[in-house]
Amino acid sequence: MKEIELSSRSSIPSVRLLTSFLLLVSISGLPLIYSPTTASAQVIKEQFLGFDTCAAPTTAYMNAWSGTSPFDWIGIYIGGVNRTCSQPNLNASWVTTVSDYGWGLVPIWAGSEDPCYTAHPATLFSLNVSTAYLQGGDEAVSAIIELSALGMSPSIAGNDEIAYDMEGYNGTSGCIAAEESFVKGWDAKLQAAPNVVAGVYGSTEASYISSLTGSPAPNFIWGADADNNPDTTVMLGVPTGDWVNHQRLKQYTAGHNETFGGDKINIDRDNADGPIYYQ
């Protein structure tokens, strides 16, 4: 196994120290420059441990974990027709409070699934590639509205990010083509002004992430590959030459309980060599 260094709160005094530098992000082939003088919140490229969980924990839990866990960021399901958990804690105040605790965020959008998806009852997008493209764009518009409602400033160019939750499915060539078109619609809408950083989350194999390299491609991928190896360069089914410019997040363990600061949460573990939102 390749050895990699993982940073955490215990070894980095504050991720916000990184904002004193200019950070480059490639969106649609053009670099955008981030500096603290352009916006108070930023999408920062980093390699730190994180976790995701179905429902956003209370701010008390997030505070307890901020000083005791190895994690620096959290994935949060902010909306979408197929979001399966309620979010009683998630609102703009929650975002501000946990950001003040030092947490980074990766918003997730649980919209329509592929027409071949059968694991659970769900709303599906169209098998027709032209329709699927338009539906992907519509999902992006809805996601931008929700990001704005949470105070995450998607109106500032490159200032925000979101990953689309594309669950695994038994793919036919038609369903894979529909996914490719849908994701292009998602990417195109987000990457147009004001340039929200566009991502896709899903199984590294069963969500056919490797097929999403066409233009416009996601700015980053978040691969689910529960191999217990945090190395983001190792994703089953995803070529090592794709999404190499700090464009990878990896979910490397499946759901399990962890306890820090006396508070237990059921989580998936993740590692990021890619964009994380900081307010």
N, C-alpha and C positions, 0 to 999 in steps of 0.2 A: 504494500500500500504506500502510495506517495505521502510523505509527511508534509503537512502545511501548518503554518502558524495561524492560530485563531486569536483575534483580539477580543477582549471583553472589558466590562467596566473596571475590573480589578487591575487591568494593565494600561488602560487609556483613561486619563483623568476626565476628559470630556470630549465627545465627538464634535462638539461645537468648536473646539480648537481648530478643526479642519477648515472651518469657514473663513479663516484668515487667508486662505490660498484661493487662487483662481482654479475652478474645476471645469473641465471640458467634458461635454456630453455630445455624442453624435446622434442627431435626429434627422432622419431623411438625408443622411450623408453630409449635413452641414453642422459644424461645431457651434454649440451655444456656450457662452461663457457665463459662469455663475460666480458671483462675488457677493459679500454681505452688503455691498452698497446698492445692489439692484433689487433686493427683496429680503424680507425678514425670514422667509422660509425658503428652503432649497431642497432639491434632490441631489444627494451626495453619493458618489461611488465609493463603496467601502467593502471590506471583508470582515464581517462580524457575525456572531451567532445571533439567531432570533428564534421566535416560535410563532405558531399560529394556533388559533383555537376558534371553535364555532362562534361563541358569543363573546363579545368584548368583556373582559373581567371588570370588576368595580375599580374605581380609582384607588380605593384602599388596598386592594390586592396588587395593583400595578405599582403603587408606592412601596409596598413590602418587598416586591420582587426587584425593584430598581436598585436596591442596595445589596441584595443577597444572591441574586441569580447571575449566571454567566451571560445572560441575554441582553442585547442592546436594542432590539427592535421587535415589533409584533405585526403579524399579518391580520387585518381586520376585514370582515365581510360587511361592506357598507350598503349593499343593496342588490337588486336584481330579482326577477320573477321566480328564480329557483333557489333563492337563499332559504335554507331549511331551518335556521335557528332565529329566534326572536333576538332583538338587540335592545333590551330595556335600558342598558347603560350608555349606549352609543349616541352621542350628540356633539354639537360644537364645543360645549363645555368640557366634555370628556377628552376630546382631542387636545384642547388647550392645556388641560390639567396634566395629562400624561406626558405631553410634550415638555411641560415645565419640569417634570421629573427626569427628563433627559431621554425619553423613549423616541426612537425612530418608528415610522409607520410604513406599511405597505398595504394600501387599500386593495380589496379584491371585489370584483363584480361577478355575481352569480346569476348571469342572464340565461337566455335560451341555450339548450344543449343541441348537440349534433342529432340529425334525424335518425341515426342508427343507435343512439343512446337508449338503453333499455333497463338499466340497473334499478331505477326507481321511477315512479310516475313523475313526469317533468314536461314543461313547455319546451318544444323543439323548434329550431329554425328550419327553413325550407331546404328541400333537396335541390331546388332550382338554384343554380349558382348566381344568377342575376338577382333574384329575390334575396338570397342569403347575404349577398354583398350589401344590399340596402339595409337589411336587418342588423348587420354588424354595425353599420353607421348609426342606426337608431339606438342601439345599446350604448354606444359611445356617448351620444347626446344625453341619455338618461344618467349615465355615470358622471358626466361633467356637472350636471345639475345637482347630484347628490354630494359630490366633492365640494361644491360651492356652499351647499347647505351646512356642511360640516366645518366650514371656515378654512378649507385647505387651499384656497387661492388658485384655482385652475385658470383664472383669467390672466395670470402673469406667465409669460412665455417660458416654457420648460420648468415651471415652478412646482409641478405636481406630477404624480404618476399613478397608474392603476393597472392591475393585472386582471385579465379575463379568466374566469374559472371554466376551463374546458375539460369536463370529466371524460374519463376513458370510455371507449365504446368498441364494439366489434365492427371494424370498418370494412366497407366495400369501397370500390374505386369511386363510386358516385358520392358516398358520404364523405370521403376524404376530400374530394374536390369541393363539396359544399362547405366543409370546414375551412379549407384554404381561402375560398372566396369570402366567407363570413369574416374571417380574421383580417383579410385585406381591407374590408369595409370598416372594421373596428380601428385598425391601424391608421387608415387614411383620414378618418374623421378626427382622431385624437392628435395626429401629427400635423394636421392643418392648424392654423392659428386658433387658439394660443399655444399649440405645441405641448400637450400633455404627454408625458413619457408613457408609451404604450407597451404593455406586457401581456403575456399569456401564461397562466398557470395550468398544469395538467400532468398526467402520467407521462414519463419520458418515452414510453412505448405506446400505451393504449390510447393516448391523446394525439398521437402522430405529430409530435412537435417538430420532428425533423423535416416534415413536409411544408413548414411554414416559412421557408427562406425566400420565397418569391417577393417581389416588390409590390406594395410596401410591406416589409417584414416587421415583426415586433421589435421594439428597441431593446427588449430584454425578455428572457424566458425564466420561468420558475418551475423547475422540473421536480416532480414527485418520484423519487427513486429510493425506497426505504432500504438502503443497503448498509445503514449505520456508518457510512463514510461521508464526512462533511465536505470532502474535496469536490468543489463545484466543476472541476474539469472532467470529472467522472460521472457521466449520466448515461445509463443504459439506453441504447437506441439513438442517442444524439451524437453526431460526429464531433470530434474534439475541435475541428476547425470552424464550427459554427458558433456565433455569439461569443466571441473571444475577447472583446474589448470591454471588460468589466460589465458584462451583460447577462450574468447568470446568478440566479438564486437556486438553491437546492433544498428540498424537503427530504431529509435523509433518515428520519425515523417516523413511524406511524403513531397513532394516538396512544398515549400512555399518561399516567399521572406523575407529576413532579411537584415537590413541595419546597418552597423557599420562604423565609421570613414567617414560617408557621402557617402559610396559606397554600393549599393544594389546588392545582389546575390541571385539567386534562389537555394535553398539548401534542402537537407535532413539532419536532425540532427542525430548524432550518439553518442554513448558512448562506451568507450573501457575499458574492463578489460582483456586485451590481448596485443599481440605484435604490436608495432608501430616502424616504421623505422625512425631513426635519423642519419643524415649525420654529 
